[in-house]
């Protein structure tokens, strides 16, 4: 059984913009799948459809064999956005424990879990801090800890490192891989960065815009555990080139002279 | 991965004595201004030979206050109770209605233009009407004016706070399968709190204005507004000024009371210092 199963999904927004069309994708357990594509290709929309934060206009999405809505209320996935979206009025510990409170865990279990999560993202000692006291990279690690705290089988990540500087980003890439391997979860990862997609993923799904659809699926056969050295591997460059060419092919197809430039209305 | 060096600001907390000491230093410029104002006031009245009964010197006002202190303070207390009652009723209703309008947005959208318009009405103009509707000698009529004055700013600000939540904060709650009530309790209301406290601080001032001005149009003889009004019309300006001073003191205390509750509630805010 696939963790995520997307069948013939389409999404049309109220203005008439076709954000997604004919999306077919199955993601297996323990996969790390990146969605990459230019702005307006609907990759964030697709991620939100998997999470049942947006309803598709047509097609079906099943997560762990259940309808997406059921999977959401069962807390089958954790989501991480580009902004950490921490609640300012909660300390780091209480931010991480929020989903556990909603799942009615008792205090003792929550506290144990928070400590475990802080160790996982290497933020032990910061439980009493407030979000504004942490750097952007640390905040994003808190949001990863929060998403993992209730042990979801699926992680949805929407450009989680897009707002961070290059060095922090590369460090968090490594950390994410370590966490992914340790937690045994499946990851769907939206990104703008080709190198990031190749470095992290088992598969890269290339999308093209207007209407948003999947143009290529590129398996990444680099071995795990991946280290910083892989970024200098010739095969890494080869795969980066493959993804880049797939992206350009996708956008070439799109260059129809009559196409109106009205599809930028992505949420 | 290794934990890189990170910039973490220390939590700005110290011993209580240390904090008081630091704050005392912060207050020195303000105190200097206060002293200068009083000295200039005192001396310019003497130097320019301004008629004393029209503009009394601070020392005269102070001694008048001292001789009438029992009457003034109890009159102030009477009026403060009216303001407090009106504040509680008006702000309470404002908060309640804002919650309802934020929960049922279409309802809120239909009413919003009128609420904003109502916010611009000089509500104090209704004071004589309120005195006619309710017994002018009761506290109730002044509470009604103060309540109406407090109601709109609290409602509008609370509604703005409840609806200015980052969309992803809401998406996150949905991703946890949280319902509407949980989202209100854990996200919308905490987000709105800074807005609410700003409105409540404004409301303390409005409540005092409502109570005192309401009393200008008639009220119990034990009320501060009546006292200020009657002393002014009988040219007892020193007494009127002393009454105004007492009104200021109650008003400032009221404001500070809410500000302290704010500081204790919004502990997470880096600086609510004003």
Boltz contact constraints between the chains, C-beta under 6 A:
constraints:
  - contact:
      token1: [A, 51]
      token2: [B, 175]
      max_distance: 6.0
  - contact:
      token1: [A, 53]
      token2: [B, 171]
      max_distance: 6.0
  - contact:
      token1: [A, 53]
      token2: [B, 174]
      max_distance: 6.0
  - contact:
      token1: [A, 72]
      token2: [B, 177]
      max_distance: 6.0
  - contact:
      token1: [A, 73]
      token2: [B, 177]
      max_distance: 6.0
  - contact:
      token1: [A, 75]
      token2: [B, 177]
      max_distance: 6.0
  - contact:
      token1: [A, 79]
      token2: [B, 175]
      max_distance: 6.0
  - contact:
      token1: [A, 81]
      token2: [B, 168]
      max_distance: 6.0
  - contact:
      token1: [A, 85]
      token2: [B, 168]
      max_distance: 6.0
  - contact:
      token1: [A, 85]
      token2: [B, 169]
      max_distance: 6.0
  - contact:
      token1: [A, 85]
      token2: [B, 172]
      max_distance: 6.0
  - contact:
      token1: [A, 88]
      token2: [B, 268]
      max_distance: 6.0
  - contact:
      token1: [A, 89]
      token2: [B, 190]
      max_distance: 6.0
  - contact:
      token1: [A, 89]
      token2: [B, 268]
      max_distance: 6.0
  - contact:
      token1: [A, 99]
      token2: [B, 176]
      max_distance: 6.0
  - contact:
      token1: [A, 102]
      token2: [B, 176]
      max_distance: 6.0
  - contact:
      token1: [A, 102]
      token2: [B, 178]
      max_distance: 6.0
  - contact:
      token1: [A, 122]
      token2: [B, 3]
      max_distance: 6.0
  - contact:
      token1: [A, 130]
      token2: [B, 268]
      max_distance: 6.0
  - contact:
      token1: [A, 132]
      token2: [B, 270]
      max_distance: 6.0
  - contact:
      token1: [A, 133]
      token2: [B, 9]
      max_distance: 6.0
  - contact:
      token1: [A, 135]
      token2: [B, 6]
      max_distance: 6.0
  - contact:
      token1: [A, 135]
      token2: [B, 7]
      max_distance: 6.0
  - contact:
      token1: [A, 138]
      token2: [B, 6]
      max_distance: 6.0
  - contact:
      token1: [A, 171]
      token2: [B, 1]
      max_distance: 6.0
  - contact:
      token1: [A, 174]
      token2: [B, 1]
      max_distance: 6.0
  - contact:
      token1: [A, 175]
      token2: [B, 1]
      max_distance: 6.0
